[in-house]
Amino acid sequence: MRNLADESNLKIGFHDKFYFLVYILPYEREDGSKAWCDVGSSGDAIEKWGEKFGIEHYLLFEMKFD
């Protein structure tokens, strides 16, 4: 489980949804090793992680403060 709000410096505000946590399997690097490190800090295009890192499935947990 990764804390996206912290790793990706996502904006958190009242009445706005934001991604808080994510559960991912490791992705495979070019050298064959597996890692998680670059995913959480890769920016705010979270919905594109599957394409960018070849991650087939991941769970996003969204929050909203009212």
C-alpha positions as CSV (number, residue, x, y, z in Angstrom):
1,M,0.0,0.0,0.0
2,R,1.5,3.3,-1.0
3,N,0.5,6.8,0.2
4,L,-0.1,8.7,-3.0
5,A,-1.0,12.0,-1.4
6,D,2.4,12.1,0.2
7,E,4.6,10.5,-2.6
8,S,3.1,12.4,-5.5
9,N,2.5,15.7,-3.6
10,L,-1.1,15.6,-4.7
11,K,-3.3,18.6,-3.7
12,I,-5.7,17.9,-0.8
13,G,-8.6,20.2,-0.2
14,F,-12.1,20.4,1.2
15,H,-14.9,19.2,-1.1
16,D,-12.4,17.9,-3.7
17,K,-11.8,14.2,-4.4
18,F,-8.2,13.1,-4.4
19,Y,-6.3,9.8,-4.6
20,F,-5.0,8.8,-1.2
21,L,-3.7,5.2,-1.3
22,V,-2.9,2.7,-4.0
23,Y,-2.2,-1.0,-3.9
24,I,0.1,-2.2,-6.8
25,L,2.1,-5.2,-7.7
26,P,5.7,-4.5,-8.7
27,Y,6.5,-3.6,-12.2
28,E,9.4,-5.2,-14.1
29,R,12.4,-3.0,-15.0
30,E,14.4,-3.4,-18.2
31,D,17.1,-5.3,-16.3
32,G,14.5,-7.9,-15.1
33,S,14.4,-6.7,-11.5
34,K,11.0,-5.8,-10.0
35,A,10.3,-2.5,-8.2
36,W,7.6,-0.2,-6.9
37,C,9.8,2.9,-6.3
38,D,9.2,5.0,-9.4
39,V,5.4,4.5,-9.6
40,G,4.3,6.6,-6.6
41,S,6.5,9.6,-7.5
42,S,5.8,9.5,-11.3
43,G,3.4,12.4,-11.3
44,D,-0.4,12.9,-11.3
45,A,-1.3,10.8,-14.4
46,I,-2.2,7.9,-12.1
47,E,-4.8,6.5,-14.5
48,K,-1.9,6.0,-17.0
49,W,0.3,3.8,-14.8
50,G,-0.8,0.6,-16.5
51,E,0.5,1.9,-19.8
52,K,3.6,3.5,-18.5
53,F,4.8,0.7,-16.2
54,G,3.0,-2.3,-17.6
55,I,1.0,-2.8,-14.4
56,E,-2.0,-4.9,-15.3
57,H,-4.1,-4.3,-12.1
58,Y,-3.9,-1.7,-9.3
59,L,-6.4,-0.4,-6.8
60,L,-6.8,3.3,-6.1
61,F,-8.5,4.6,-2.9
62,E,-10.1,8.0,-3.3
63,M,-11.1,10.3,-0.5
64,K,-13.0,13.5,-0.1
65,F,-13.3,15.8,2.9
66,D,-16.6,17.6,3.3
